[in-house]
Amino acid sequence: MKLPPYADLLGLSVETGEGAPVLVMPFARDVTGRPGFVHGGAIGGLLEMAAIAALYNALGEAEARIKPVNVTVDYMRGGREKPTRAVGTIIRLGTRIANVEAHAWQDDPARPIAAARLTCLLDRA
């Protein structure tokens, strides 16, 4: 799966399986905020990339440029010095607009560190 270049900057890798792909962001100096914690912007970027990955997965071979129109992130707890995972869930996939939710966690998916809601414009070729 080809993600936007920002995914490379964050060092993201993709875990595929059933359902939407899970993105993994390793803890590194590049994503550090205050000492020992992941920067909130990196977490927000991870959530956005997870939402885009879910849309690419759902669209399959259909070509579409995905343009986030609105992104809302809720931070629930600090991300610590360990890998962070995120997955996107499509709420509605229309012809031109998609609504996606994403959540990020570290040890346990039931204890998210952040969640996001995105509205995306689909520019289909």
C-alpha positions in Angstrom: 0.0 0.0 0.0 1.4 3.4 -1.0 0.8 6.0 1.6 1.6 9.8 1.4 5.2 10.8 1.9 4.4 12.0 5.4 4.1 8.3 6.4 7.7 7.8 5.6 8.7 10.8 7.7 6.9 9.3 10.7 8.6 5.9 10.0 5.3 4.1 9.6 5.0 0.5 8.6 1.8 -1.4 7.7 0.5 -4.5 9.3 -2.1 -6.2 7.0 -4.6 -8.8 7.9 -8.4 -9.0 7.9 -10.1 -5.6 7.8 -8.4 -2.2 7.6 -4.6 -2.1 7.8 -3.0 -1.3 11.1 -0.2 1.3 11.0 2.7 1.1 13.4 4.9 4.2 14.4 8.1 3.3 16.2 9.2 5.5 19.1 12.1 7.6 17.8 13.8 10.9 18.4 11.9 12.4 15.3 8.5 11.9 17.0 9.5 12.9 20.5 7.7 15.8 22.2 8.6 16.4 25.8 11.1 13.8 27.1 9.7 10.3 27.2 6.5 11.1 25.2 5.4 11.0 21.6 4.6 14.5 20.2 0.9 15.2 19.7 1.4 16.2 16.1 3.0 12.9 15.3 0.1 11.1 16.9 -2.3 13.3 14.9 -0.4 12.5 11.7 -0.5 8.8 12.5 -4.2 8.9 12.9 -4.6 10.8 9.6 -2.5 8.2 7.8 -4.5 5.4 9.4 -7.7 6.9 8.1 -6.2 7.3 4.6 -5.0 3.7 4.7 -8.5 2.5 5.6 -9.9 4.5 2.6 -7.2 3.1 0.2 -8.0 -0.4 1.4 -11.8 0.1 0.9 -11.4 1.7 -2.5 -9.2 -1.1 -3.8 -8.1 -0.5 -7.4 -10.3 2.6 -7.8 -8.0 5.6 -8.2 -8.8 8.6 -5.9 -6.9 11.4 -4.4 -7.9 11.7 -0.7 -8.0 15.3 0.6 -8.8 15.7 4.3 -11.3 18.6 4.7 -11.8 18.4 8.5 -9.7 16.6 11.2 -10.6 16.5 14.9 -8.2 14.8 17.3 -9.0 13.9 20.9 -6.0 13.2 23.1 -6.8 10.8 25.9 -3.4 10.0 27.5 0.3 10.5 26.7 2.0 8.3 24.3 5.1 6.8 25.9 8.5 5.4 24.7 7.1 2.4 22.7 5.5 1.7 19.3 2.1 3.3 18.7 -0.5 1.6 16.5 -3.5 3.1 14.7 -6.4 1.8 12.6 -9.1 3.6 10.7 -12.7 2.7 10.5 -14.9 4.0 7.6 -18.2 5.4 8.9 -19.5 6.5 5.5 -18.0 6.1 2.0 -19.9 8.2 -0.5 -19.1 9.2 -4.1 -17.3 12.4 -3.2 -17.1 12.5 0.6 -15.9 10.0 3.2 -16.2 10.0 7.0 -13.6 8.0 8.9 -12.7 7.5 12.5 -9.3 6.4 13.7 -7.9 5.4 17.1 -4.3 5.0 18.3 -3.0 2.8 21.1 0.2 1.4 22.5 -0.3 -1.8 24.6 -4.0 -2.4 24.5 -6.5 -1.4 21.7 -9.1 -1.0 24.4 -7.0 1.8 26.0 -6.6 4.3 23.2 -4.2 7.2 23.6 -5.9 9.3 20.9 -8.8 9.2 18.5 -9.7 11.2 15.4 -12.7 11.9 13.1 -12.0 12.9 9.6 -14.1 14.2 6.7 -12.3 13.6 3.4 -13.0 14.7 -0.2 -12.5 11.9 -2.7 -11.2 13.2 -6.0 -11.8 10.2 -8.2 -9.9 10.0 -11.5 
